[in-house]
Amino acid sequence: MSDIISIKEDVYYIGVSDSDIRTFDIIMKTANGTTYNAYLIKTDEGVIILDTVKEEFSELFFEKIESICSYDEIKYIVMHHLEPDHSGTLPELVRRAKNVKIFISPMAIGMLKSITHSDTMDFEVVSTGKVLECGEKRLRFLSTPNLHWPETMSSYLEDEKILFSGDVFGSHYYDERLFDNLVGDFDYAFKYYYDHIMRPFKSDVLNALQLYKRCEIETIAPLHGPIIRSNPQKYIDLYGQWSAKSQRSSGKKIASIFYVTSYKNTQDMAQKIYEGMESIEGVIANIYDLSALDEPSMLNILEESTGILIGAPTINGDLPRPAWELLSCMMLLEKRGKVGGGFGSYGWSGEAADMICERMKGLNFRVPLQPFKIKLIPTQEELQACYSYGVEFAEIIMGKIVEITL
Ligand code: FEO
């Protein structure tokens, strides 16, 4: 058992490293590789396994388990998260540990069946308040959904004061020294991970932090990257700070227009819509030229805006790239409660505004108004219609008029 790392007495790290991976889940860069963390708790009455690893690393995972216990000793498996990087080895583990019971969150039932393809598996659904007692160990379950899948949960090993946080507080950062006080500087990876994985779920992060607050945490054992034991509160506070709601609007609602223009016609529309929105009390209207905005700025503005309008001309029957890029980066945002819409000047076919609205609906925005299009140069009457469109949109986000969902 010489190369098995102990986190606390009878609590072991049985995770694996993926040091060569440079892109995770298609969109994330992993300059330092990553780890798939899993843990094992040994008690007088049996063994608890917490999570498994990606399937391609199963050989090492099972070697680690076998160096600590026999499969007959494994009594329970806790699955905090069922994404394949953590559940890939579960089917084989269940084949080897025949009398095991699996603990999952309520949302995980269907996924567990799809992963194991078994109808006879012994599993129990758990949520906050449920405690697993095994020998002298007490593992308390905490419901932390949507971090970052619907079925995610956390648990807390009471006497050892270890929080098993799932992907929360994770980093794609491999360093064989494993513990935060021994590894290199992983601050960039910790923030990058938050921005790409947790940021769209800020409200759920805040809910989870409320639950974590009830635990005296000495060690955070996440599913990726360093185990945090030197100053867990620092990382908890960072999540709180990054997830806090913006106070800038002081009770008002922010409505933002992002436009891209080729012959200034869409820009003229945007300006009039802006003036219409700004005329409504309680609304702070913003207007931005997309061609001069970088992604971090866009994300901050999008995040604090309740209403988001995108304006673009149609070029070759399509939406120009800057508008697609804006729509694409919205996957990194919490969309709950946001209202969207699309507009633009066009020459021939005018699909851009439709595409904006359809994409926003796909992102779960409310899109109460029809795509708003004007052929080529707006007339004075059409500019007045732009103003009215802005007024109507602002009144909808203020709840002053009843919207009709399209
Ligand atoms: Fe690390 Fe969401 O899987």
Boltz pocket constraint, residues with backbone or C-beta under 6 A from the ligand:
constraints:
  - pocket:
      binder: B
      contacts: [[A, 81], [A, 83], [A, 85], [A, 86], [A, 148], [A, 167], [A, 223], [A, 224]]
      max_distance: 6.0
